[in-house]
């Protein structure tokens, strides 16, 4: 009798069976984890708690890093997740020299010229718009016909519109 270990048992919710105390402790931990998950789902909007338990260790580790280490960490994130740390405003701005290096450009109709009907037809073909929408577009020149188009495609559009008398710029 002394050699047998005695296990503490906790009554089940039904009270008919007994189970070891250890499993009750595990259930409590699992219940807490589920509650935390539910709480994070509720707070997953734009407001984020700075002292969120999930990120405390990470924030502390980042806080202890030097600026050089942080720059290296950013590079690791960029490679690992295929993202860029450049701010959207900084990525969109550029000079005239930078525009030549861009792979995507905007096709801007500056002036219609003497063959308005032919320009309308060309714009209709390029944009896929209806006749009325194409006419409105060229009547409001200077106006962007297409935005974020590959440079090669934009040059073809520019050539086609220039052939019918329109003045087109790529930006």
For each residue, the residues with C-beta under 8 A, 3 or more apart:
1: 4
2:
3:
4: 1
5:
6:
7: 20 21
8: 20 21
9: 18 19 20 21
10: 18 19 20 21 24
11: 15 18
12: 15 16 17 18 19
13:
14: 17
15: 11 12
16: 12
17: 12 14
18: 9 10 11 12
19: 9 10 12 23 24
20: 7 8 9 10 23 24
21: 7 8 9 10 24 25
22: 25 26
23: 19 20 26 27
24: 10 19 20 21 27 28
25: 21 22 28 29
26: 22 23 29 30
27: 23 24 30 31
28: 24 25 31 32
29: 25 26 32 33
30: 26 27 33 34
31: 27 28 34 35
32: 28 29 35 36
33: 29 30 36 37
34: 30 31 37 38
35: 31 32 38 39
36: 32 33 39 40 53
37: 33 34 40 41
38: 34 35 41 42
39: 35 36 42 43
40: 36 37 43 44 52 54
41: 37 38 44
42: 38 39
43: 39 40 47 48 49
44: 40 41
45:
46:
47: 43
48: 43 52
49: 43 52
50:
51: 56
52: 40 48 49 55 56
53: 36 56
54: 40
55: 52 58 59
56: 51 52 53 59 60
57: 60 61
58: 55 61 62
59: 55 56 62 63
60: 56 57 63 64
61: 57 58 64 65
62: 58 59 65 70 73
63: 59 60
64: 60 61
65: 61 62 69 70 73
66: 69 70
67: 70 71
68: 71 72
69: 65 66 72 73
70: 62 65 66 67 73 74
71: 67 68 74 75
72: 68 69 75 76
73: 62 65 69 70 76 77
74: 70 71 77 78 85
75: 71 72 78 79
76: 72 73 79 80
77: 73 74 80 81 83 85
78: 74 75 81 82 83 84 85
79: 75 76 82
80: 76 77
81: 77 78
82: 78 79
83: 77 78
84: 78 91
85: 74 77 78
86: 90 91
87: 90 91
88: 91 92
89: 92 93
90: 86 87 93
91: 84 86 87 88
92: 88 89
93: 89 90
94: 98 99 102
95: 98 99
96: 99 100
97: 100 101
98: 94 95 101 102
99: 94 95 96 102 105 170 171
100: 96 97
101: 97 98
102: 94 98 99 105 151
103: 150 151
104: 148 149 150 151
105: 99 102 148 149 151 154 170 171
106: 144 146 147 148 149 154 170 171
107: 126 144 145 146 147 149 154 157 158 168 170
108: 142 143 144 145 168 169 170 171
109: 112 119 123 137 138 141 142 143 144 145 161 166 167 168
110: 141 142 166 167 168 169
111: 141 142 166 167
112: 109 116 119 138 141 165 166
113: 116 119 164 165 166 167
114: 165
115: 118 119 164 165
116: 112 113 119 120 138
117: 120 121
118: 115 121 122 164 165
119: 109 112 113 115 116 122 123 138 161 164 165 166
120: 116 117 123 124 131 134 135 138
121: 117 118 124 125 134 164
122: 118 119 125 126 160 161 163 164 166
123: 109 119 120 126 127 129 134 137 138 145 161
124: 120 121 127 128 129 130 131 134
125: 121 122 128 160
126: 107 122 123 145 146 157 160 161
127: 123 124 133 134 137 145 146
128: 124 125
129: 123 124 133 134 137
130: 124 133 134
131: 120 124 134 135
132: 135 136
133: 127 129 130 136 137
134: 120 121 123 124 127 129 130 131 137 138
135: 120 131 132 138 139
136: 132 133 139 140
137: 109 123 127 129 133 134 140 141 143 145
138: 109 112 116 119 120 123 134 135 141 143 166
139: 135 136
140: 136 137 143
141: 109 110 111 112 137 138
142: 108 109 110 111
143: 108 109 137 138 140
144: 106 107 108 109 147
145: 107 108 109 123 126 127 137 157 161 168
146: 106 107 126 127 149 154 157
147: 106 107 144
148: 104 105 106
149: 104 105 106 107 146 153 154 157
150: 103 104 153 154
151: 102 103 104 105 154 155 170
152: 155 156
153: 149 150 156 157
154: 105 106 107 146 149 150 151 157 158 170
155: 151 152 158 159 170
156: 152 153 159 160
157: 107 126 145 146 149 153 154 160 161 168
158: 107 154 155 161 162 168 170
159: 155 156 162 163
160: 122 125 126 156 157 163 164
161: 109 119 122 123 126 145 157 158 164 166 168
162: 158 159 165 166 167 168
163: 122 159 160
164: 113 115 118 119 121 122 160 161
165: 112 113 114 115 118 119 162
166: 109 110 111 112 113 119 122 138 161 162
167: 109 110 111 113 162
168: 107 108 109 110 145 157 158 161 162
169: 108 110
170: 99 105 106 107 108 151 154 155 158
171: 99 105 106 108
